[in-house]
């Protein structure tokens, strides 16, 4: 029984060594096969792709993988710049991908951006409403008012009866002047109206 246990331990040890060597070979081949696996940032990933990938179709597919792995781009002055397309703004970050704290800061900036956009939309809507109201007021002011009102008193003051003015009557008209003929004519007309008013 001792031999059996001793022989089994050797087998297990040999199997473990073979598996470890196999894992190292697979790891070495895997790292060698994908050039962007050891890249530290987007720019290094792209450099490795251009050096090791001959086909432009294969290069574009691998470039998309580099873009998915690394969110930020290296700055010439050092550090990285992350572009948030939702708010069209760049953020300086420490590494090729934002950390949890950097992500929170970017999210807070985005909330501020949304709040500013909301305030701007409300302000624009308020200005539009005020402009429409002002135009409506101007249009109503331009409408014709209509004919002017005539004010007539409801109770008119009593008028005194007119009395005929006493004129000196000439009995005879001696000259054939126009004033003489006019006086005769007006006397005849007065008498005609006076007589028509008295008849029932």
C-alpha positions as CSV (number, residue, x, y, z in Angstrom):
1,X,0.0,0.0,0.0
2,X,2.9,2.3,0.7
3,X,4.2,1.7,-2.8
4,X,0.8,2.7,-4.3
5,X,0.7,5.9,-2.4
6,X,4.3,6.7,-3.3
7,X,3.7,6.0,-7.0
8,X,0.5,8.1,-7.0
9,X,2.4,11.1,-5.6
10,X,5.0,10.9,-8.4
11,X,2.2,10.8,-10.9
12,X,0.5,13.8,-9.4
13,X,3.8,15.8,-9.3
14,X,4.6,14.9,-12.9
15,X,1.1,15.9,-14.0
16,X,1.3,19.2,-12.2
17,X,4.7,20.0,-13.8
18,X,3.4,19.2,-17.2
19,X,0.3,21.3,-16.7
20,X,2.4,24.2,-15.4
21,X,4.7,24.0,-18.5
22,X,1.8,23.8,-20.8
23,X,0.2,26.9,-19.2
24,X,3.5,28.8,-19.6
25,X,3.7,27.8,-23.3
26,X,0.1,28.8,-23.9
27,X,0.6,32.1,-22.1
28,X,3.8,32.8,-24.0
29,X,2.1,32.0,-27.4
30,X,-0.9,34.1,-26.4
31,X,1.1,37.1,-25.6
32,X,3.2,36.8,-28.7
33,X,0.1,36.2,-30.9
34,X,-1.8,39.4,-29.9
35,X,0.4,42.5,-30.1
36,X,-1.9,44.7,-28.1
37,X,-2.0,42.4,-25.1
38,X,1.0,44.0,-23.4
39,X,0.3,47.6,-24.5
40,X,0.1,50.1,-21.7
41,X,-2.1,52.6,-23.5
42,X,-3.9,53.3,-26.8
43,X,-0.9,54.8,-28.6
44,X,1.3,51.8,-27.7
45,X,-1.4,49.4,-28.8
46,X,-1.7,51.2,-32.2
47,X,2.1,51.2,-32.7
48,X,2.2,47.4,-32.1
49,X,-0.6,46.9,-34.5
50,X,1.1,48.9,-37.3
51,X,4.3,47.0,-36.8
52,X,2.8,43.5,-36.7
53,X,-0.4,43.6,-38.8
54,X,0.0,43.6,-42.6
55,X,-3.6,43.6,-43.6
56,X,-5.6,46.9,-43.4
57,X,-8.8,45.1,-42.7
58,X,-7.3,43.1,-39.9
59,X,-5.7,46.3,-38.6
60,X,-9.0,48.2,-38.5
61,X,-10.6,45.4,-36.5
62,X,-7.7,45.3,-34.0
63,X,-7.8,49.1,-33.9
64,X,-11.4,48.9,-32.6
65,X,-10.2,46.5,-29.9
66,X,-7.5,49.0,-28.9
67,X,-10.1,51.8,-28.8
68,X,-12.4,49.6,-26.6
69,X,-9.5,48.7,-24.2
70,X,-8.2,52.3,-23.7
71,X,-10.6,55.2,-23.2
72,X,-8.0,58.0,-22.8
73,X,-5.3,59.3,-25.2
74,X,-1.8,60.1,-24.2
75,X,-0.9,63.8,-23.9
76,X,2.4,65.2,-25.1
77,X,2.9,67.0,-21.8
78,X,2.3,63.8,-19.8
79,X,-0.8,62.2,-18.4
80,X,-3.9,61.3,-20.4
81,X,-6.9,63.1,-21.8
82,X,-10.4,61.5,-21.7
83,X,-13.0,62.8,-24.2
84,X,-16.6,62.6,-23.1
85,X,-18.7,62.9,-26.3
86,X,-21.9,63.3,-24.3
87,X,-20.9,66.7,-23.0
88,X,-18.3,67.4,-25.7
89,X,-15.6,68.0,-23.1
90,X,-12.1,66.6,-22.4
91,X,-10.9,65.6,-18.9
92,X,-7.4,65.2,-17.7
93,X,-6.9,61.8,-16.0
94,X,-3.9,59.9,-14.6
95,X,-4.0,56.7,-16.6
96,X,-5.2,55.3,-19.9
97,X,-8.6,54.6,-18.4
98,X,-10.4,56.6,-15.8
99,X,-10.3,55.4,-12.2
100,X,-13.5,55.1,-10.1
101,X,-12.9,58.6,-8.6
102,X,-12.2,60.1,-12.0
103,X,-15.4,58.5,-13.4
104,X,-17.4,60.0,-10.5
105,X,-15.9,63.5,-11.3
106,X,-16.8,63.1,-15.0
107,X,-20.3,62.0,-14.0
108,X,-20.7,65.0,-11.7
109,X,-19.5,67.3,-14.6
110,X,-22.1,65.6,-16.8
111,X,-24.9,66.2,-14.3
112,X,-23.9,69.9,-14.2
113,X,-23.9,69.9,-18.0
114,X,-27.4,68.5,-18.1
115,X,-28.6,71.0,-15.5
116,X,-27.2,73.9,-17.5
117,X,-28.9,72.6,-20.7
118,X,-32.2,72.3,-18.8
119,X,-31.9,75.8,-17.5
120,X,-31.0,77.1,-21.0
121,X,-34.1,75.3,-22.4
122,X,-36.4,76.7,-19.8
123,X,-35.0,80.2,-20.3
124,X,-35.4,79.9,-24.1
125,X,-39.0,78.7,-23.7
126,X,-39.8,81.6,-21.4
127,X,-38.2,84.1,-23.8
128,X,-40.2,82.6,-26.6
129,X,-43.5,82.8,-24.6
130,X,-42.8,86.4,-23.7
131,X,-41.9,87.3,-27.3
132,X,-45.2,85.7,-28.5
133,X,-47.1,87.7,-25.9
134,X,-45.4,90.9,-26.9
135,X,-46.2,90.3,-30.6
136,X,-49.8,89.6,-29.8
137,X,-50.0,92.8,-27.8
138,X,-48.5,94.7,-30.7
139,X,-50.9,93.2,-33.1
140,X,-53.9,94.1,-31.0
141,X,-52.6,97.7,-30.6
142,X,-52.4,97.9,-34.4
143,X,-56.1,97.0,-34.9
144,X,-58.3,99.9,-36.0
145,X,-60.3,101.3,-33.1
146,X,-63.5,101.9,-35.0
147,X,-65.5,105.1,-35.6
148,X,-65.3,107.8,-33.0
149,X,-68.0,107.8,-30.4
150,X,-70.5,110.6,-30.4
151,X,-71.6,111.7,-27.0
152,X,-75.1,113.1,-26.9
153,X,-76.7,114.3,-23.7
154,X,-79.7,112.2,-22.6
155,X,-81.5,115.2,-21.1
156,X,-81.3,118.3,-23.2
157,X,-81.9,121.6,-21.5
158,X,-85.3,123.2,-22.2
159,X,-85.3,125.8,-24.8
160,X,-87.2,129.0,-24.5
161,X,-89.8,129.6,-27.1
162,X,-88.7,131.9,-29.8
163,X,-90.4,135.1,-30.1
164,X,-90.6,136.9,-33.3
165,X,-88.3,139.8,-33.5
166,X,-90.2,143.1,-34.0
167,X,-89.1,144.8,-37.0
168,X,-90.2,148.1,-38.2
169,X,-92.5,147.5,-41.1
170,X,-92.5,149.8,-43.8
171,X,-95.9,150.2,-45.3
172,X,-94.7,151.0,-48.6
173,X,-91.7,150.3,-50.6
174,X,-91.0,153.4,-52.6
175,X,-88.1,152.3,-54.7
176,X,-87.8,149.2,-56.8
177,X,-84.7,148.0,-55.0
178,X,-83.8,144.4,-54.3
179,X,-84.1,144.9,-50.5
180,X,-87.7,146.1,-51.0
181,X,-88.7,143.1,-53.1
182,X,-87.0,140.8,-50.7
183,X,-88.9,142.2,-47.8
184,X,-92.2,141.7,-49.6
185,X,-91.3,138.2,-50.6
186,X,-90.3,137.1,-47.1
187,X,-93.5,138.7,-45.7
188,X,-95.6,136.6,-48.1
189,X,-93.8,133.4,-47.1
190,X,-94.2,134.1,-43.4
191,X,-97.8,134.7,-43.8
192,X,-98.2,131.4,-45.8
193,X,-96.5,129.4,-43.1
194,X,-98.4,131.1,-40.3
195,X,-101.7,130.4,-41.9
196,X,-100.8,126.7,-42.5
197,X,-99.9,126.2,-38.8
198,X,-103.1,127.7,-37.6
199,X,-105.4,125.5,-39.7
200,X,-106.5,122.3,-38.0
